[in-house]
Amino acid sequence: MAEAPPSLLDYPSPFPIKVMGAAVEGFEQAVIAVARQFDPDFDASTIERRPSGKGNYLGLTITVTATSREQLDELYRTLSTHPMVKVVL
């Protein structure tokens, strides 16, 4: 069985994630709740917000403390399947 390739990140490490969804009430709070499931110390005051030109969508950049590749994979999976989230980068 082949070994996994070495990680490009040193853990723990701050890791930014861009999350986009409709600019509706509860979107940012939903993203915060998911972030805190995977990083209990997540600081919501660090969120960067970028509304779309017409204000229909909101882009959020959250920075979580990554502790493992598995944690990041599960965080991406959870965000990507959330009904309020359109895109995760």
HTML snippet that shows the backbone in 3Dmol.js (N, CA, C, O; Angstrom):
<script src="https://3Dmol.org/build/3Dmol-min.js"></script>
<div id="view" style="width:600px;height:400px;position:relative"></div>
<script>
const pdb = `
ATOM      1  N   MET A   1       0.840  -1.169   0.000  1.00  0.00           N
ATOM      2  CA  MET A   1       0.000   0.000   0.000  1.00  0.00           C
ATOM      3  C   MET A   1       0.889   1.238   0.000  1.00  0.00           C
ATOM      4  O   MET A   1       1.827   1.327   0.793  1.00  0.00           O
ATOM      5  N   ALA A   2       0.609   2.178  -0.868  1.00  0.00           N
ATOM      6  CA  ALA A   2       1.428   3.381  -1.015  1.00  0.00           C
ATOM      7  C   ALA A   2       1.197   4.338   0.150  1.00  0.00           C
ATOM      8  O   ALA A   2       0.091   4.447   0.681  1.00  0.00           O
ATOM      9  N   GLU A   3       2.267   5.027   0.530  1.00  0.00           N
ATOM     10  CA  GLU A   3       2.143   6.025   1.590  1.00  0.00           C
ATOM     11  C   GLU A   3       1.533   7.294   1.020  1.00  0.00           C
ATOM     12  O   GLU A   3       1.681   7.595  -0.164  1.00  0.00           O
ATOM     13  N   ALA A   4       0.840   8.037   1.888  1.00  0.00           N
ATOM     14  CA  ALA A   4       0.271   9.316   1.466  1.00  0.00           C
ATOM     15  C   ALA A   4       1.409  10.294   1.206  1.00  0.00           C
ATOM     16  O   ALA A   4       2.433  10.247   1.887  1.00  0.00           O
ATOM     17  N   PRO A   5       1.239  11.186   0.218  1.00  0.00           N
ATOM     18  CA  PRO A   5       2.284  12.178  -0.039  1.00  0.00           C
ATOM     19  C   PRO A   5       2.432  13.116   1.156  1.00  0.00           C
ATOM     20  O   PRO A   5       1.486  13.288   1.924  1.00  0.00           O
ATOM     21  N   PRO A   6       3.608  13.725   1.324  1.00  0.00           N
ATOM     22  CA  PRO A   6       3.783  14.624   2.454  1.00  0.00           C
ATOM     23  C   PRO A   6       2.848  15.825   2.335  1.00  0.00           C
ATOM     24  O   PRO A   6       2.501  16.256   1.236  1.00  0.00           O
ATOM     25  N   SER A   7       2.455  16.349   3.475  1.00  0.00           N
ATOM     26  CA  SER A   7       1.541  17.489   3.500  1.00  0.00           C
ATOM     27  C   SER A   7       2.278  18.768   3.126  1.00  0.00           C
ATOM     28  O   SER A   7       3.443  18.953   3.477  1.00  0.00           O
ATOM     29  N   LEU A   8       1.586  19.644   2.410  1.00  0.00           N
ATOM     30  CA  LEU A   8       2.154  20.946   2.083  1.00  0.00           C
ATOM     31  C   LEU A   8       1.958  21.937   3.225  1.00  0.00           C
ATOM     32  O   LEU A   8       2.547  23.018   3.228  1.00  0.00           O
ATOM     33  N   LEU A   9       1.135  21.564   4.187  1.00  0.00           N
ATOM     34  CA  LEU A   9       0.871  22.425   5.339  1.00  0.00           C
ATOM     35  C   LEU A   9       1.510  21.850   6.591  1.00  0.00           C
ATOM     36  O   LEU A   9       1.620  20.636   6.758  1.00  0.00           O
ATOM     37  N   ASP A  10       1.921  22.742   7.454  1.00  0.00           N
ATOM     38  CA  ASP A  10       2.311  22.340   8.801  1.00  0.00           C
ATOM     39  C   ASP A  10       1.090  22.544   9.679  1.00  0.00           C
ATOM     40  O   ASP A  10       0.462  23.602   9.641  1.00  0.00           O
ATOM     41  N   TYR A  11       0.755  21.540  10.466  1.00  0.00           N
ATOM     42  CA  TYR A  11      -0.417  21.640  11.338  1.00  0.00           C
ATOM     43  C   TYR A  11       0.033  21.853  12.766  1.00  0.00           C
ATOM     44  O   TYR A  11       1.053  21.299  13.175  1.00  0.00           O
ATOM     45  N   PRO A  12      -0.707  22.649  13.545  1.00  0.00           N
ATOM     46  CA  PRO A  12      -1.842  23.471  13.145  1.00  0.00           C
ATOM     47  C   PRO A  12      -1.384  24.705  12.365  1.00  0.00           C
ATOM     48  O   PRO A  12      -0.260  25.184  12.514  1.00  0.00           O
ATOM     49  N   SER A  13      -2.301  25.201  11.526  1.00  0.00           N
ATOM     50  CA  SER A  13      -1.975  26.333  10.665  1.00  0.00           C
ATOM     51  C   SER A  13      -3.240  27.109  10.324  1.00  0.00           C
ATOM     52  O   SER A  13      -4.293  26.502  10.128  1.00  0.00           O
ATOM     53  N   PRO A  14      -3.164  28.452  10.247  1.00  0.00           N
ATOM     54  CA  PRO A  14      -4.335  29.201   9.788  1.00  0.00           C
ATOM     55  C   PRO A  14      -4.607  28.879   8.322  1.00  0.00           C
ATOM     56  O   PRO A  14      -3.677  28.815   7.518  1.00  0.00           O
ATOM     57  N   PHE A  15      -5.864  28.677   7.974  1.00  0.00           N
ATOM     58  CA  PHE A  15      -6.213  28.266   6.626  1.00  0.00           C
ATOM     59  C   PHE A  15      -7.458  29.018   6.162  1.00  0.00           C
ATOM     60  O   PHE A  15      -8.541  28.811   6.711  1.00  0.00           O
ATOM     61  N   PRO A  16      -7.319  29.900   5.145  1.00  0.00           N
ATOM     62  CA  PRO A  16      -8.483  30.650   4.657  1.00  0.00           C
ATOM     63  C   PRO A  16      -9.338  29.825   3.700  1.00  0.00           C
ATOM     64  O   PRO A  16      -8.819  29.068   2.879  1.00  0.00           O
ATOM     65  N   ILE A  17     -10.642  29.981   3.815  1.00  0.00           N
ATOM     66  CA  ILE A  17     -11.606  29.300   2.956  1.00  0.00           C
ATOM     67  C   ILE A  17     -12.626  30.336   2.482  1.00  0.00           C
ATOM     68  O   ILE A  17     -13.163  31.098   3.286  1.00  0.00           O
ATOM     69  N   LYS A  18     -12.888  30.360   1.177  1.00  0.00           N
ATOM     70  CA  LYS A  18     -13.889  31.269   0.628  1.00  0.00           C
ATOM     71  C   LYS A  18     -15.204  30.507   0.483  1.00  0.00           C
ATOM     72  O   LYS A  18     -15.251  29.404  -0.061  1.00  0.00           O
ATOM     73  N   VAL A  19     -16.270  31.131   0.988  1.00  0.00           N
ATOM     74  CA  VAL A  19     -17.593  30.520   0.959  1.00  0.00           C
ATOM     75  C   VAL A  19     -18.560  31.526   0.344  1.00  0.00           C
ATOM     76  O   VAL A  19     -18.621  32.677   0.776  1.00  0.00           O
ATOM     77  N   MET A  20     -19.316  31.091  -0.665  1.00  0.00           N
ATOM     78  CA  MET A  20     -20.265  31.993  -1.309  1.00  0.00           C
ATOM     79  C   MET A  20     -21.671  31.441  -1.248  1.00  0.00           C
ATOM     80  O   MET A  20     -21.903  30.239  -1.377  1.00  0.00           O
ATOM     81  N   GLY A  21     -22.613  32.365  -1.046  1.00  0.00           N
ATOM     82  CA  GLY A  21     -24.019  31.984  -0.999  1.00  0.00           C
ATOM     83  C   GLY A  21     -24.889  33.199  -1.223  1.00  0.00           C
ATOM     84  O   GLY A  21     -24.394  34.317  -1.365  1.00  0.00           O
ATOM     85  N   ALA A  22     -26.190  32.972  -1.252  1.00  0.00           N
ATOM     86  CA  ALA A  22     -27.135  34.072  -1.417  1.00  0.00           C
ATOM     87  C   ALA A  22     -27.052  34.983  -0.196  1.00  0.00           C
ATOM     88  O   ALA A  22     -26.877  34.524   0.932  1.00  0.00           O
ATOM     89  N   ALA A  23     -27.180  36.274  -0.447  1.00  0.00           N
ATOM     90  CA  ALA A  23     -27.126  37.260   0.641  1.00  0.00           C
ATOM     91  C   ALA A  23     -28.477  37.267   1.352  1.00  0.00           C
ATOM     92  O   ALA A  23     -29.302  38.159   1.153  1.00  0.00           O
ATOM     93  N   VAL A  24     -28.677  36.258   2.176  1.00  0.00           N
ATOM     94  CA  VAL A  24     -29.935  36.122   2.907  1.00  0.00           C
ATOM     95  C   VAL A  24     -29.648  36.056   4.400  1.00  0.00           C
ATOM     96  O   VAL A  24     -28.544  35.720   4.827  1.00  0.00           O
ATOM     97  N   GLU A  25     -30.672  36.385   5.181  1.00  0.00           N
ATOM     98  CA  GLU A  25     -30.534  36.327   6.629  1.00  0.00           C
ATOM     99  C   GLU A  25     -30.184  34.904   7.049  1.00  0.00           C
ATOM    100  O   GLU A  25     -30.808  33.942   6.603  1.00  0.00           O
ATOM    101  N   GLY A  26     -29.196  34.787   7.897  1.00  0.00           N
ATOM    102  CA  GLY A  26     -28.806  33.484   8.425  1.00  0.00           C
ATOM    103  C   GLY A  26     -27.634  32.838   7.701  1.00  0.00           C
ATOM    104  O   GLY A  26     -27.056  31.882   8.219  1.00  0.00           O
ATOM    105  N   PHE A  27     -27.261  33.330   6.513  1.00  0.00           N
ATOM    106  CA  PHE A  27     -26.160  32.706   5.768  1.00  0.00           C
ATOM    107  C   PHE A  27     -24.851  32.788   6.549  1.00  0.00           C
ATOM    108  O   PHE A  27     -24.189  31.774   6.765  1.00  0.00           O
ATOM    109  N   GLU A  28     -24.482  33.989   6.969  1.00  0.00           N
ATOM    110  CA  GLU A  28     -23.214  34.138   7.690  1.00  0.00           C
ATOM    111  C   GLU A  28     -23.225  33.342   8.995  1.00  0.00           C
ATOM    112  O   GLU A  28     -22.222  32.721   9.345  1.00  0.00           O
ATOM    113  N   GLN A  29     -24.336  33.353   9.711  1.00  0.00           N
ATOM    114  CA  GLN A  29     -24.422  32.601  10.966  1.00  0.00           C
ATOM    115  C   GLN A  29     -24.291  31.096  10.722  1.00  0.00           C
ATOM    116  O   GLN A  29     -23.699  30.383  11.533  1.00  0.00           O
ATOM    117  N   ALA A  30     -24.842  30.616   9.607  1.00  0.00           N
ATOM    118  CA  ALA A  30     -24.734  29.187   9.275  1.00  0.00           C
ATOM    119  C   ALA A  30     -23.283  28.811   9.001  1.00  0.00           C
ATOM    120  O   ALA A  30     -22.825  27.755   9.436  1.00  0.00           O
ATOM    121  N   VAL A  31     -22.555  29.668   8.282  1.00  0.00           N
ATOM    122  CA  VAL A  31     -21.148  29.403   7.985  1.00  0.00           C
ATOM    123  C   VAL A  31     -20.330  29.424   9.278  1.00  0.00           C
ATOM    124  O   VAL A  31     -19.445  28.590   9.466  1.00  0.00           O
ATOM    125  N   ILE A  32     -20.622  30.368  10.160  1.00  0.00           N
ATOM    126  CA  ILE A  32     -19.927  30.443  11.454  1.00  0.00           C
ATOM    127  C   ILE A  32     -20.165  29.160  12.250  1.00  0.00           C
ATOM    128  O   ILE A  32     -19.234  28.610  12.838  1.00  0.00           O
ATOM    129  N   ALA A  33     -21.406  28.686  12.269  1.00  0.00           N
ATOM    130  CA  ALA A  33     -21.728  27.473  13.027  1.00  0.00           C
ATOM    131  C   ALA A  33     -20.938  26.275  12.507  1.00  0.00           C
ATOM    132  O   ALA A  33     -20.429  25.480  13.297  1.00  0.00           O
ATOM    133  N   VAL A  34     -20.829  26.139  11.182  1.00  0.00           N
ATOM    134  CA  VAL A  34     -20.061  25.031  10.603  1.00  0.00           C
ATOM    135  C   VAL A  34     -18.584  25.196  10.943  1.00  0.00           C
ATOM    136  O   VAL A  34     -17.927  24.231  11.333  1.00  0.00           O
ATOM    137  N   ALA A  35     -18.059  26.409  10.799  1.00  0.00           N
ATOM    138  CA  ALA A  35     -16.645  26.648  11.111  1.00  0.00           C
ATOM    139  C   ALA A  35     -16.335  26.242  12.552  1.00  0.00           C
ATOM    140  O   ALA A  35     -15.298  25.636  12.820  1.00  0.00           O
ATOM    141  N   ARG A  36     -17.226  26.572  13.466  1.00  0.00           N
ATOM    142  CA  ARG A  36     -16.986  26.263  14.889  1.00  0.00           C
ATOM    143  C   ARG A  36     -17.110  24.774  15.191  1.00  0.00           C
ATOM    144  O   ARG A  36     -16.580  24.310  16.200  1.00  0.00           O
ATOM    145  N   GLN A  37     -17.793  24.020  14.346  1.00  0.00           N
ATOM    146  CA  GLN A  37     -17.834  22.558  14.526  1.00  0.00           C
ATOM    147  C   GLN A  37     -16.437  21.968  14.363  1.00  0.00           C
ATOM    148  O   GLN A  37     -16.086  20.986  15.018  1.00  0.00           O
ATOM    149  N   PHE A  38     -15.646  22.579  13.483  1.00  0.00           N
ATOM    150  CA  PHE A  38     -14.334  22.046  13.155  1.00  0.00           C
ATOM    151  C   PHE A  38     -13.198  22.820  13.821  1.00  0.00           C
ATOM    152  O   PHE A  38     -12.084  22.309  13.939  1.00  0.00           O
ATOM    153  N   ASP A  39     -13.476  24.050  14.257  1.00  0.00           N
ATOM    154  CA  ASP A  39     -12.499  24.893  14.953  1.00  0.00           C
ATOM    155  C   ASP A  39     -13.245  25.638  16.054  1.00  0.00           C
ATOM    156  O   ASP A  39     -13.731  26.748  15.836  1.00  0.00           O
ATOM    157  N   PRO A  40     -13.337  25.028  17.246  1.00  0.00           N
ATOM    158  CA  PRO A  40     -14.106  25.640  18.329  1.00  0.00           C
ATOM    159  C   PRO A  40     -13.639  27.053  18.700  1.00  0.00           C
ATOM    160  O   PRO A  40     -14.410  27.827  19.266  1.00  0.00           O
ATOM    161  N   ASP A  41     -12.398  27.390  18.389  1.00  0.00           N
ATOM    162  CA  ASP A  41     -11.876  28.721  18.711  1.00  0.00           C
ATOM    163  C   ASP A  41     -12.016  29.702  17.543  1.00  0.00           C
ATOM    164  O   ASP A  41     -11.439  30.789  17.578  1.00  0.00           O
ATOM    165  N   PHE A  42     -12.777  29.328  16.508  1.00  0.00           N
ATOM    166  CA  PHE A  42     -12.950  30.208  15.351  1.00  0.00           C
ATOM    167  C   PHE A  42     -13.446  31.589  15.795  1.00  0.00           C
ATOM    168  O   PHE A  42     -14.398  31.694  16.569  1.00  0.00           O
ATOM    169  N   ASP A  43     -12.796  32.637  15.301  1.00  0.00           N
ATOM    170  CA  ASP A  43     -13.121  34.017  15.661  1.00  0.00           C
ATOM    171  C   ASP A  43     -13.903  34.664  14.517  1.00  0.00           C
ATOM    172  O   ASP A  43     -13.332  35.010  13.482  1.00  0.00           O
ATOM    173  N   ALA A  44     -15.198  34.823  14.712  1.00  0.00           N
ATOM    174  CA  ALA A  44     -16.065  35.372  13.663  1.00  0.00           C
ATOM    175  C   ALA A  44     -15.713  36.811  13.304  1.00  0.00           C
ATOM    176  O   ALA A  44     -16.086  37.285  12.230  1.00  0.00           O
ATOM    177  N   SER A  45     -15.005  37.511  14.181  1.00  0.00           N
ATOM    178  CA  SER A  45     -14.650  38.910  13.876  1.00  0.00           C
ATOM    179  C   SER A  45     -13.592  38.985  12.769  1.00  0.00           C
ATOM    180  O   SER A  45     -13.324  40.070  12.253  1.00  0.00           O
ATOM    181  N   THR A  46     -12.993  37.860  12.400  1.00  0.00           N
ATOM    182  CA  THR A  46     -11.969  37.855  11.349  1.00  0.00           C
ATOM    183  C   THR A  46     -12.550  37.606   9.957  1.00  0.00           C
ATOM    184  O   THR A  46     -11.804  37.586   8.978  1.00  0.00           O
ATOM    185  N   ILE A  47     -13.855  37.418   9.854  1.00  0.00           N
ATOM    186  CA  ILE A  47     -14.477  37.132   8.558  1.00  0.00           C
ATOM    187  C   ILE A  47     -14.351  38.340   7.640  1.00  0.00           C
ATOM    188  O   ILE A  47     -14.610  39.475   8.041  1.00  0.00           O
ATOM    189  N   GLU A  48     -13.948  38.075   6.400  1.00  0.00           N
ATOM    190  CA  GLU A  48     -13.940  39.103   5.366  1.00  0.00           C
ATOM    191  C   GLU A  48     -15.200  38.917   4.527  1.00  0.00           C
ATOM    192  O   GLU A  48     -15.508  37.807   4.093  1.00  0.00           O
ATOM    193  N   ARG A  49     -15.926  40.014   4.301  1.00  0.00           N
ATOM    194  CA  ARG A  49     -17.190  39.964   3.569  1.00  0.00           C
ATOM    195  C   ARG A  49     -17.078  40.715   2.252  1.00  0.00           C
ATOM    196  O   ARG A  49     -16.530  41.816   2.198  1.00  0.00           O
ATOM    197  N   ARG A  50     -17.605  40.105   1.183  1.00  0.00           N
ATOM    198  CA  ARG A  50     -17.619  40.761  -0.124  1.00  0.00           C
ATOM    199  C   ARG A  50     -18.975  40.521  -0.784  1.00  0.00           C
ATOM    200  O   ARG A  50     -19.238  39.430  -1.290  1.00  0.00           O
ATOM    201  N   PRO A  51     -19.834  41.540  -0.779  1.00  0.00           N
ATOM    202  CA  PRO A  51     -21.115  41.373  -1.477  1.00  0.00           C
ATOM    203  C   PRO A  51     -20.912  41.435  -2.991  1.00  0.00           C
ATOM    204  O   PRO A  51     -19.977  42.075  -3.474  1.00  0.00           O
ATOM    205  N   SER A  52     -21.789  40.769  -3.728  1.00  0.00           N
ATOM    206  CA  SER A  52     -21.724  40.833  -5.187  1.00  0.00           C
ATOM    207  C   SER A  52     -22.144  42.228  -5.648  1.00  0.00           C
ATOM    208  O   SER A  52     -22.682  43.014  -4.868  1.00  0.00           O
ATOM    209  N   GLY A  53     -21.895  42.521  -6.905  1.00  0.00           N
ATOM    210  CA  GLY A  53     -22.192  43.838  -7.457  1.00  0.00           C
ATOM    211  C   GLY A  53     -23.635  44.268  -7.249  1.00  0.00           C
ATOM    212  O   GLY A  53     -23.900  45.430  -6.939  1.00  0.00           O
ATOM    213  N   LYS A  54     -24.561  43.346  -7.416  1.00  0.00           N
ATOM    214  CA  LYS A  54     -25.981  43.671  -7.249  1.00  0.00           C
ATOM    215  C   LYS A  54     -26.485  43.348  -5.843  1.00  0.00           C
ATOM    216  O   LYS A  54     -27.648  43.592  -5.523  1.00  0.00           O
ATOM    217  N   GLY A  55     -25.607  42.803  -5.013  1.00  0.00           N
ATOM    218  CA  GLY A  55     -25.996  42.507  -3.636  1.00  0.00           C
ATOM    219  C   GLY A  55     -26.807  41.240  -3.463  1.00  0.00           C
ATOM    220  O   GLY A  55     -27.360  41.004  -2.388  1.00  0.00           O
ATOM    221  N   ASN A  56     -26.889  40.414  -4.505  1.00  0.00           N
ATOM    222  CA  ASN A  56     -27.663  39.169  -4.401  1.00  0.00           C
ATOM    223  C   ASN A  56     -26.888  38.054  -3.708  1.00  0.00           C
ATOM    224  O   ASN A  56     -27.483  37.142  -3.134  1.00  0.00           O
ATOM    225  N   TYR A  57     -25.561  38.129  -3.765  1.00  0.00           N
ATOM    226  CA  TYR A  57     -24.713  37.091  -3.185  1.00  0.00           C
ATOM    227  C   TYR A  57     -23.720  37.704  -2.224  1.00  0.00           C
ATOM    228  O   TYR A  57     -23.417  38.896  -2.288  1.00  0.00           O
ATOM    229  N   LEU A  58     -23.220  36.866  -1.332  1.00  0.00           N
ATOM    230  CA  LEU A  58     -22.232  37.312  -0.366  1.00  0.00           C
ATOM    231  C   LEU A  58     -21.086  36.318  -0.359  1.00  0.00           C
ATOM    232  O   LEU A  58     -21.297  35.112  -0.227  1.00  0.00           O
ATOM    233  N   GLY A  59     -19.872  36.829  -0.501  1.00  0.00           N
ATOM    234  CA  GLY A  59     -18.679  36.006  -0.389  1.00  0.00           C
ATOM    235  C   GLY A  59     -18.060  36.222   0.977  1.00  0.00           C
ATOM    236  O   GLY A  59     -17.848  37.360   1.396  1.00  0.00           O
ATOM    237  N   LEU A  60     -17.774  35.146   1.663  1.00  0.00           N
ATOM    238  CA  LEU A  60     -17.139  35.210   2.979  1.00  0.00           C
ATOM    239  C   LEU A  60     -15.796  34.510   2.904  1.00  0.00           C
ATOM    240  O   LEU A  60     -15.684  33.438   2.310  1.00  0.00           O
ATOM    241  N   THR A  61     -14.783  35.105   3.498  1.00  0.00           N
ATOM    242  CA  THR A  61     -13.510  34.403   3.685  1.00  0.00           C
ATOM    243  C   THR A  61     -13.382  34.153   5.175  1.00  0.00           C
ATOM    244  O   THR A  61     -13.286  35.083   5.977  1.00  0.00           O
ATOM    245  N   ILE A  62     -13.383  32.871   5.529  1.00  0.00           N
ATOM    246  CA  ILE A  62     -13.202  32.482   6.929  1.00  0.00           C
ATOM    247  C   ILE A  62     -11.804  31.889   7.056  1.00  0.00           C
ATOM    248  O   ILE A  62     -11.319  31.225   6.140  1.00  0.00           O
ATOM    249  N   THR A  63     -11.167  32.128   8.175  1.00  0.00           N
ATOM    250  CA  THR A  63      -9.846  31.548   8.420  1.00  0.00           C
ATOM    251  C   THR A  63      -9.943  30.661   9.652  1.00  0.00           C
ATOM    252  O   THR A  63     -10.123  31.134  10.774  1.00  0.00           O
ATOM    253  N   VAL A  64      -9.818  29.364   9.408  1.00  0.00           N
ATOM    254  CA  VAL A  64      -9.891  28.387  10.494  1.00  0.00           C
ATOM    255  C   VAL A  64      -8.486  27.907  10.840  1.00  0.00           C
ATOM    256  O   VAL A  64      -7.553  28.071  10.054  1.00  0.00           O
ATOM    257  N   THR A  65      -8.349  27.325  11.999  1.00  0.00           N
ATOM    258  CA  THR A  65      -7.086  26.689  12.369  1.00  0.00           C
ATOM    259  C   THR A  65      -7.151  25.242  11.907  1.00  0.00           C
ATOM    260  O   THR A  65      -7.882  24.424  12.467  1.00  0.00           O
ATOM    261  N   ALA A  66      -6.372  24.943  10.874  1.00  0.00           N
ATOM    262  CA  ALA A  66      -6.350  23.591  10.321  1.00  0.00           C
ATOM    263  C   ALA A  66      -5.469  22.711  11.197  1.00  0.00           C
ATOM    264  O   ALA A  66      -4.329  23.060  11.504  1.00  0.00           O
ATOM    265  N   THR A  67      -6.010  21.571  11.591  1.00  0.00           N
ATOM    266  CA  THR A  67      -5.248  20.649  12.441  1.00  0.00           C
ATOM    267  C   THR A  67      -4.871  19.359  11.709  1.00  0.00           C
ATOM    268  O   THR A  67      -4.000  18.618  12.164  1.00  0.00           O
ATOM    269  N   SER A  68      -5.534  19.089  10.562  1.00  0.00           N
ATOM    270  CA  SER A  68      -5.208  17.888   9.780  1.00  0.00           C
ATOM    271  C   SER A  68      -5.862  17.982   8.404  1.00  0.00           C
ATOM    272  O   SER A  68      -6.787  18.766   8.195  1.00  0.00           O
ATOM    273  N   ARG A  69      -5.376  17.187   7.489  1.00  0.00           N
ATOM    274  CA  ARG A  69      -5.985  17.113   6.162  1.00  0.00           C
ATOM    275  C   ARG A  69      -7.410  16.582   6.272  1.00  0.00           C
ATOM    276  O   ARG A  69      -8.303  17.036   5.556  1.00  0.00           O
ATOM    277  N   GLU A  70      -7.617  15.638   7.152  1.00  0.00           N
ATOM    278  CA  GLU A  70      -8.944  15.055   7.341  1.00  0.00           C
ATOM    279  C   GLU A  70      -9.937  16.110   7.825  1.00  0.00           C
ATOM    280  O   GLU A  70     -11.080  16.149   7.371  1.00  0.00           O
ATOM    281  N   GLN A  71      -9.493  16.965   8.750  1.00  0.00           N
ATOM    282  CA  GLN A  71     -10.357  18.032   9.259  1.00  0.00           C
ATOM    283  C   GLN A  71     -10.763  18.962   8.109  1.00  0.00           C
ATOM    284  O   GLN A  71     -11.939  19.303   7.977  1.00  0.00           O
ATOM    285  N   LEU A  72      -9.802  19.372   7.284  1.00  0.00           N
ATOM    286  CA  LEU A  72     -10.105  20.274   6.170  1.00  0.00           C
ATOM    287  C   LEU A  72     -11.028  19.608   5.159  1.00  0.00           C
ATOM    288  O   LEU A  72     -11.960  20.243   4.667  1.00  0.00           O
ATOM    289  N   ASP A  73     -10.785  18.342   4.842  1.00  0.00           N
ATOM    290  CA  ASP A  73     -11.644  17.624   3.900  1.00  0.00           C
ATOM    291  C   ASP A  73     -13.084  17.591   4.402  1.00  0.00           C
ATOM    292  O   ASP A  73     -14.020  17.839   3.642  1.00  0.00           O
ATOM    293  N   GLU A  74     -13.252  17.284   5.675  1.00  0.00           N
ATOM    294  CA  GLU A  74     -14.601  17.195   6.246  1.00  0.00           C
ATOM    295  C   GLU A  74     -15.257  18.574   6.332  1.00  0.00           C
ATOM    296  O   GLU A  74     -16.463  18.698   6.123  1.00  0.00           O
ATOM    297  N   LEU A  75     -14.482  19.595   6.634  1.00  0.00           N
ATOM    298  CA  LEU A  75     -15.007  20.962   6.672  1.00  0.00           C
ATOM    299  C   LEU A  75     -15.499  21.376   5.286  1.00  0.00           C
ATOM    300  O   LEU A  75     -16.600  21.910   5.154  1.00  0.00           O
ATOM    301  N   TYR A  76     -14.685  21.134   4.249  1.00  0.00           N
ATOM    302  CA  TYR A  76     -15.098  21.443   2.875  1.00  0.00           C
ATOM    303  C   TYR A  76     -16.360  20.665   2.504  1.00  0.00           C
ATOM    304  O   TYR A  76     -17.281  21.217   1.901  1.00  0.00           O
ATOM    305  N   ARG A  77     -16.398  19.394   2.863  1.00  0.00           N
ATOM    306  CA  ARG A  77     -17.549  18.553   2.539  1.00  0.00           C
ATOM    307  C   ARG A  77     -18.809  19.076   3.229  1.00  0.00           C
ATOM    308  O   ARG A  77     -19.876  19.132   2.617  1.00  0.00           O
ATOM    309  N   THR A  78     -18.688  19.451   4.484  1.00  0.00           N
ATOM    310  CA  THR A  78     -19.837  19.945   5.243  1.00  0.00           C
ATOM    311  C   THR A  78     -20.329  21.272   4.686  1.00  0.00           C
ATOM    312  O   THR A  78     -21.532  21.474   4.523  1.00  0.00           O
ATOM    313  N   LEU A  79     -19.395  22.179   4.392  1.00  0.00           N
ATOM    314  CA  LEU A  79     -19.801  23.463   3.803  1.00  0.00           C
ATOM    315  C   LEU A  79     -20.427  23.267   2.429  1.00  0.00           C
ATOM    316  O   LEU A  79     -21.452  23.875   2.121  1.00  0.00           O
ATOM    317  N   SER A  80     -19.820  22.424   1.605  1.00  0.00           N
ATOM    318  CA  SER A  80     -20.288  22.224   0.226  1.00  0.00           C
ATOM    319  C   SER A  80     -21.696  21.634   0.171  1.00  0.00           C
ATOM    320  O   SER A  80     -22.430  21.889  -0.784  1.00  0.00           O
ATOM    321  N   THR A  81     -22.078  20.863   1.160  1.00  0.00           N
ATOM    322  CA  THR A  81     -23.389  20.225   1.155  1.00  0.00           C
ATOM    323  C   THR A  81     -24.432  21.035   1.930  1.00  0.00           C
ATOM    324  O   THR A  81     -25.598  20.646   1.982  1.00  0.00           O
ATOM    325  N   HIS A  82     -24.024  22.152   2.528  1.00  0.00           N
ATOM    326  CA  HIS A  82     -24.980  22.990   3.263  1.00  0.00           C
ATOM    327  C   HIS A  82     -25.942  23.645   2.267  1.00  0.00           C
ATOM    328  O   HIS A  82     -25.497  24.166   1.243  1.00  0.00           O
ATOM    329  N   PRO A  83     -27.235  23.631   2.541  1.00  0.00           N
ATOM    330  CA  PRO A  83     -28.203  24.176   1.577  1.00  0.00           C
ATOM    331  C   PRO A  83     -28.067  25.675   1.294  1.00  0.00           C
ATOM    332  O   PRO A  83     -28.536  26.138   0.254  1.00  0.00           O
ATOM    333  N   MET A  84     -27.449  26.433   2.176  1.00  0.00           N
ATOM    334  CA  MET A  84     -27.311  27.870   1.947  1.00  0.00           C
ATOM    335  C   MET A  84     -26.038  28.229   1.185  1.00  0.00           C
ATOM    336  O   MET A  84     -25.870  29.369   0.751  1.00  0.00           O
ATOM    337  N   VAL A  85     -25.148  27.260   1.025  1.00  0.00           N
ATOM    338  CA  VAL A  85     -23.838  27.517   0.401  1.00  0.00           C
ATOM    339  C   VAL A  85     -23.892  27.132  -1.075  1.00  0.00           C
ATOM    340  O   VAL A  85     -24.358  26.050  -1.434  1.00  0.00           O
ATOM    341  N   LYS A  86     -23.404  28.043  -1.926  1.00  0.00           N
ATOM    342  CA  LYS A  86     -23.359  27.785  -3.370  1.00  0.00           C
ATOM    343  C   LYS A  86     -21.982  27.277  -3.814  1.00  0.00           C
ATOM    344  O   LYS A  86     -21.899  26.350  -4.620  1.00  0.00           O
ATOM    345  N   VAL A  87     -20.894  27.879  -3.294  1.00  0.00           N
ATOM    346  CA  VAL A  87     -19.540  27.552  -3.720  1.00  0.00           C
ATOM    347  C   VAL A  87     -18.601  27.604  -2.521  1.00  0.00           C
ATOM    348  O   VAL A  87     -18.741  28.462  -1.649  1.00  0.00           O
ATOM    349  N   VAL A  88     -17.641  26.676  -2.483  1.00  0.00           N
ATOM    350  CA  VAL A  88     -16.579  26.696  -1.468  1.00  0.00           C
ATOM    351  C   VAL A  88     -15.248  26.589  -2.198  1.00  0.00           C
ATOM    352  O   VAL A  88     -15.050  25.680  -3.005  1.00  0.00           O
ATOM    353  N   LEU A  89     -14.345  27.507  -1.919  1.00  0.00           N
ATOM    354  CA  LEU A  89     -13.023  27.489  -2.554  1.00  0.00           C
ATOM    355  C   LEU A  89     -11.948  27.495  -1.474  1.00  0.00           C
ATOM    356  O   LEU A  89     -10.758  27.483  -1.788  1.00  0.00           O
TER     357      LEU A  89
END
`;
const viewer = $3Dmol.createViewer("view");
viewer.addModel(pdb, "pdb");
viewer.setStyle({}, {cartoon: {color: "spectrum"}});
viewer.zoomTo();
viewer.render();
</script>
